[in-house]
Amino acid sequence: MRHPTRRAVLASAAGLPALSGLPRLASAQAPRRGGTLRVSVDQAASVIHPLRTRVNPEHMIAELCYSNLTTLTTDMKPLPDLAESWSSNADFTEWTFKLRKGARFSDGSACTAKDVVATYNQPFPPPTSPATIEFDLTGLSTARHFVAYHAANAGLNPEQVEDLTLAASELCANSILHGHGHGTLHLWSEDGYVVCEVSDHGRITDLLAGRRPAAVGQVGGRGLLLVNQVADLVRMHHSPGGTTVRAYVRV
């Protein structure tokens, strides 16, 4: 005689009417504010800053705590959140977001476009054990060799070393031209990337510098554009004290 397996018993029970003594599912209730939401995750969240989340539990918590300009449906279509509408120019290099009226922070203060810009223009976390060099016009060649040497030691292939050296050269040249003639260069490895950071006391007033093509016949202004072409990721931070640019190349 064959005894039924546990899986067979469970499968057959699924087709039976509700058994007496088993709790019935509660009917749907109207949503209400307040309460506690408990969600099980498979790893601990180390940060909840919306711009620094990296793993799924951190993304989940950040989305529950903060508003984004937009949110996504289950089929990955954008929906309004903090922004009620958005549009782009013809070549999709500039986007304009219109914030919904009456948006406020949790303390009741008004949320403005300046607050959104300030949220995204956060200082970079400090690098971990970087190789560092100060440079000016006389040290530009030394800075290039410095980047090539450390990039190769960090695991980049020869073509990638050339790309990162070119990016660093353009950033250093911009510092010399627009950052009071000198700057600081850091280089380190981070999460599968080699990162080159150049900082100076200059100010970039065009927040989209390097993100859109140079105009036909324009003289100069292509350095940051070139950096964006050869690096896997380029990030900029502006402050009253100057500008910091980071170029990332994946190992």
N, C-alpha and C positions, 0 to 999 in steps of 0.2 A: 504494500500500500504506500502510495506517494503522499507525503505530507505537503500541504501548500506552503510556499515560501512566504516570507514577510511581505515581499514586494507584491505578490499575487493577492494577499489579503488586503493590503492597502488599496490596490487598484480596484478590487471588487467593491470595497467599502465606499469608494468615491462615487459609485453609481447608485447607492442606496438613498432612500429618503432620509431626512434629518432624524437622527437617533434621539430618543428621549434621554434627558440628562446632560446633553451637550449644549454649551452656550450658543445662542444664535448671534449672528453678526449684527452689530448695531446699525440701525438705519442712518443714512447720511444726514448730517445736521448742518444748519446754516453756519457759515464761517463767523468767527468772532475774534476780536483782538485780545492779545495777552496769552499767557500760558507758557508752557515749557516744551521745547522740541528737543527730543533726544535722537541722535543719529549715530549709528555704528560705523566706524571707519577702520580700515585695515592697517593704518600707521599713524603715528602721532604727528600733529601739526606743530612745526617749530616757529612759524611766523604766520601772521594774519594780515600783514600789510598787503593791500591789493596789487601793488606793483612788484612785490617780491615773492609772491607765492610760486611754488614750483611743482608741488605734488598735489594729487587730487583732493585729499582732505583739506589742504590749505586753500585751494580754489573754492571748495564748497563753503568753508567757513567765511571766507572773504566775501563771497557773493551774498551770504545771509546778512553780513554786517554792513556792507557798503553798497551804495548805488553806483552803477556804471552809466556811461552815456547811453548805452543800449544793452539789451539782454537778448537771450536766444530762446527760441521755442525748442521743443523736443526734436524737431526735424531741422534744427540749426538755421532757422530763419530769424533775422534781426527784428526785435520789437523795441519800441520806445521805452526808455527808463528815465534817466535824468534828462535826456534830450527828447523833445517831442517830435522833432523832424531833423533831417540832415540831407545834404546835397553835395555834389562834387563839381569840379570844373570838367572841361571836355576830356582832358587826358588823365583824370583821376589822381592828380598830384596834390590837390588841395581839397580839403573837406570842410564844410561849414555845418556846425551843429547848433540848433536853436534850442535853448533850454526851456523846459516847461515853466510856466508862470507859477509863482508861489513856492518854488522849491526851497526847502529849509533843512538845516542841520538838525540833529537830535536835540540840541539845546534851544531851538527855536529861531536862531539867527538865519538870515537870508543866505542862500547859496547863489553866487554870481559866477559869471564867466571867468573872472579873475581867480576865483577859488578853484575852478576846474584846472586852469593853467598851472596854478601853484601846486596842485595835487600831483600833476604829471611831471613837473619840473623839480623833482626831489634830488637832493644831493646823493651822489653815489656812495655806497658803503665803501669803507677804506679797503684797499687791496691787501692781500695776504702775502707778506714777505716778497715785495717786488724788487727787481733790479732797477736802480734809479740813476739818472744822470741829469745834470743841469746843462743847458746849452744856450749858446747865442750864435751870432753869425759866424764867428771863428770856429765854433765847435759843431757845425752842422754835419760835416763829413764824419766826425767822431761819433755823432749820434746815430748816423746811418749804420756804421760798422757795429755799434753797440747793439742795435736792434737785430741785425743779421746774425750776429753771434748767439745772442740769447734765444732768438726764435728757432734757430737750428737745434740748439741744445734742448729746447722744449718739445721737440718732436715734429716740427713742421717739415714738409718735403721742400726741395729746392725751389719749386715754383711758388709755393706758399710763402717761403722766406722772402722771395722777391716782392710778392704782393704786399706783405706786411711792411717790408722796408720802404717800399714806395709810398704806402699810406703814411707811415711815420714821417718820411721826408716831407710830404705835403703838409702835414699837421705842424711840423716844426717850422717850416717856411712861413706858414700863416702866423705862427706865434711871433716870429722875428719881424714880420711886416706889420702886424696889427696888435701884437701883445707886448708892446714896449721893448721889443728887441731881444727878448729872452723868454725862457720857459723851463718847465720840468717834465721829464719823460719817465714814466714807469712802465715796466713790462713784467708780466707774471702769467702763470697758468691758472685756469679757473674752470672747473666743470667741463672739461673736454675742449676748452678753447685756450688759445694764447691771446692775451689781451695787451694792447698797447694804449697807454693813456698819456695824453699831452695836455698840460694845463698852463695857463698864462693869465695875465691881468687885463687882457683885451676883452671887448664885449662884441658879441655877434647879435646885431639887432634884428636880422631876418631869421625868424625861427625855423624857416624851411630851407635855410642855406644848405646846399648839397643834396637836397631832396628833389629838385626839379631841374630840367635841362637849362643850360645857359642860353641866353638869347642869341640869335644869329648876329654875327658881327661883334658880339661882346668881347671886350679885351679883358682877360683875366677872369677870376671868379669861378674857375673850374677845379680848384684844388680839393674842396670838400666833396664835389661831385665825383671826382676820381676816387677818393677814399671810400665813398659809398659803393662804387662799382667793384672794387677789389676786395673789400672786407665782407664777411658774412653778416655782420651786424655793426652798426655805428650808433652810438648814443652820445647825446650832448647834454650838459647841464650849464645853465647860465645863472649867475649870481651878481650882486653889486661888486664883488671882488674880482670877477673875471669869468673865464670860460674853461670848461674841462670837456675833452672829447675822448671817447673810448672806441677803439676799433677792435673787433673780435674776429679771429680766424680759427675755424674748427680744426682740431688736430686730426 
